[in-house]
Amino acid sequence: MARQRKKKKQTTRGKKDKIQQQQLEYDKDELQEQRKKDEILEAIQIQDLDKLRLLGRQPNGFVSNSLRRKVWPLLLHCPQWNKQNKKYYMPHKDEQQVLLDVARSLGTYPKGLSEKKKKKLQKELNHVIVQVLRKYPKLHYYQGFHDVCTVFLLLFESQEGASQLMGHVALFYLRDAMLESLEPILRELTLLDTLFRLEDEELHQFLQMTGVLPYYCLSWVITWFSHDLDDLPSIYQLFDVFLSSNPMMPLYASAALVMMHRDTILNHFSMDDPSTVHSYLSKLPQQRHLDVTRWIKWMVDLENKWNPLLVQKYGNVALDQVSSINTHHSLLFSTTSIYLSRQRHHHQQQQQYQQLLENNVEEWVTQACDVLTLPPLDRLPLNLDVIKSSKSINMIPPFLTYSSSPPWKMILVSAVGLGTAAILVAHRPDIISSWSY
């Protein structure tokens, strides 16, 4: 009897110790989260964009939706996003397709949406997309753009604000997907194979022997995973990372997601069954209990190790010089310089620097719109010969000028499979529309 009482006492003490340990861990997490919130608020106050980008690339990103509503506009250079915006009335050629996609939207998240609320949001979503297209009529709408717009609309709860912000997302991040065809994006997807070769030769060889092409991740890249994930908080965290990074980050995220499941791929699938492998890969974002924290750390580490320039060089695949990936550094450099100058000067000169920033962003909007008007053969490939083979490079150098390479070199960087896929997508839009909405 005494032994039983002693055992019961030990069990009770063990449970108490476990509860206390859990409480200590919870308190520690709460303290870390509060410290990060304080860091974010301080960076917002002084508009330290470099610090915000650093914080956004960490797990849990900008922590809360209220902070995201403050940070995302800064990263997109839209501090006046909530002001009354001009409305545009000239119809865009793709508006009928927008209507079809919007009618199939908002079926996955947010959870528990009433039919009345859903119809209201769909109307607002249509307004967001149409205003972006009418404001920048050279943009070509693609199926999946509405998924990204949905996330912004749900977070900011303002169709006018979401439209303003999505305009800059389209021009500075998704521009390569909004040209006259998806060929630039399909070319970017071939760099996935390069990342596998650089990081995991065994996985790379398996996928090569299987013959699986990287088009299973097309929707991941052009929708920032918002089409394939059904957990809105996780999507917000991914958007924190993407908005804080080079526009190629969704490709790093794709590579990291596949490599996280490399053991399952290598041990449970056969090289002789490419269709099954392709099906498994395409559904990876829908895996239960997806560790988003680990995933974010993996993708950021991958980009830190192999920046976009090096991946293009080692893959011998040159993206366009004017691609959003290869011009992103210039936007970061110019706007960050203005913010730093603003911090160093007296408050009386703040208005002057705000005007300088606005003029700078307007110039970048104009240049982005100019890229949209370029014929495909005028969008010359990056000269890979000037890229140093050094892992220490962490920024695209400021020497991106048009190379003297003839336009036909653009064609040579594409493999037969890429060309086939580009033609297939161009003539068979049902391939993309077959995504389940």
Secondary structure, DSSP 4 states (H G I P E B T S, - for coil): -HHHHHHHHHHHHHHHHHHHHHHHHHHHHHHHHHHHHHHHHHHHHHT-HHHHHHHHTSTTTTSSHHHHHHHHHHHTT-TTTTS------SPPTTHHHHHHHHHT-SSSSSTT--HHHHHHHHHHHHHHHHHHHHHSTT----TTHHHHHHHHHHHH--HHHHHHHHHHHHHHTSGGGSSSSSHHHHHHHTHHHHHHHHH-HHHHHHHHHHT--GGGGHHHHHHTTTTT---HHHHHHHHHHHHTS-TTHHHHHHHHHHHHTHHHHHHH--TT-HHHHHHHHHTGGG-TT--HHHHHHHHHHHHHHS-HHHHHHHHT-PPBTTSHHHHHHHHHHHHHHHHHHHHHS-GGGHHHHHHHHHHHHHHHHHHHHHHHHS-GGGSPBP-GGGS---TT--S--S-----S--TTHHHHTS-HHHHHHHHHHHH-THHHHTS--
